[in-house]
Amino acid sequence: MAKSTRNASPRAKRKTEVPGQLLGYGLQYTRLTQLLLSAPEGSFCSMEVLDDVAQEHPTKGVRLIQSKSALTANPVSDRAKSLWKTLSNWVEASHTWDFELTKTIFEIYVSRPSSGAIVKSFTDAKTVEAASAAIARAQEELWGEAPAFQLKGELAEDIAPYVERVFNTDPARVAQIICNFQLTCGSGSPHADVEAIIRNHPVSASKVRDIADHMCGVVKRRVDEHLEAKRPAVISRDEFTSWYSAYVRKTDREMVLLSRAQMPSEEESRGLLPKVFVQQLEIIGLSFEDKLEAVSDYLMAAADRTEWAVRGEVDETSFDDLDAVLKRSWKNKRRSGGIQHADKADDLQGQALYSECMGLSMPVQAMEPPDHFVPGCLHRLADDMSIGWHPTYEQKLNVKKAA
């Protein structure tokens, strides 16, 4: 019997830090997708060029983003290494940038809600003066009161050099960075946050996840292609928008319109038997069951027209287009039927025309409607006498009304 290998090797032991690291790397691609979906026209977004993720615009300035996963710890707590290392890196790199510090946003993006007293005070500081005051409070919290700074020696070794660089750099430069600093927190699911952005666009709710997955894949592929070619991973927002629009046009095109109408009861159907479109069926000799079916189609089509228009699934003018096509088709079938069935009685000619028209299949905005819809729309046209089944339906109904 084979010996179990469970816990046999230390290499089989799970590395608890790996999931967080992998999520952090993958998060940059997802954050880049979020950025491209929201970036202003004419901007360029990048990954691992100016920062983890960045956005540049010719007139609106630069947005530098450090992305944090927060899977195992709070990356923006008062003594978090990731917070002070990020601030230190920005302070150091700012000496070599060729873009304006005053027009640069410094953002820490965390994938889930996270905060800390110091990072909150930095986020709330909207002026240089307020930023300077926030820095002073942070220095007192970590180092103690000036000039003795009695707590400085107690600061953890892993953050001490980063804190030192921030507090000992030109105060005006640091204050400007803090003034333009912002903390952005996701919901805890970066992909769900991408979907939330897309959900605000004019796309079908059922297609949001598919579009989000596709665009995240496109962004990753484009970034990887740039990196493989040893080019900076920069993507134009305008080019991204063209990819996005093309895919939305391709995928967000429902092929079937779903009916939300309820089948009417026999009592409801009987209430419409005096309608003109039912009288049209009576003068060509159709059965009571045929009349009830027609009333059901009429009511359900009317309900669907209203519901689809309210929901924005169909533009109301498309119904006018459909009516025009149905009237043209009726006219052609009436002419053709009059020739083919000229030797038959008028009521039989009407039944033949009715059967032909009830078999019509017409799309609505390139979508297939439910089976009752086109017949119901024909009954609607018959109700206002735009069309009819009996060869002399207008005279017949006028005589009946006069009697």
Buried (B, 14 or more C-beta within 10 A) or exposed (E): EEEEEEEEEEEEEEEEEEEBEEBBEBBBBBBBBBBBBEBEEEBBBBBBBBBBBBBBBEEBBBBBBBBBBBBEBBBBBBBBBBBBBBBBBBBEEBEEEEEEBEEBBBBBBBBBEBBBEBBBBBBEBEEBEBBBBBBBBBBEBBBBEEEEBEBBEEBEEEBBEBBBBBBEBEBEBBBBBBBBBEBBBBEEEBBEBBBBBBBEEEBBEEBBBBBBEBBBEBBBEBBEEBEEEEEEBBBBBEEBBEBBEEBBEEBBEBEEBEBBBEEBEEEEBBEBBEBBBBBBBBBBBBEEEBBBBBBBBBBBBBBBBEBBBEEEBBEEEBBEEBBEBBBEBBEEBBEEBEEEBEEEEBBEBBBBBBEBBBEBEBBBBEBBBBEBBBBBBBBBBBBEBEBBBBBEBEEBBEEEEEE
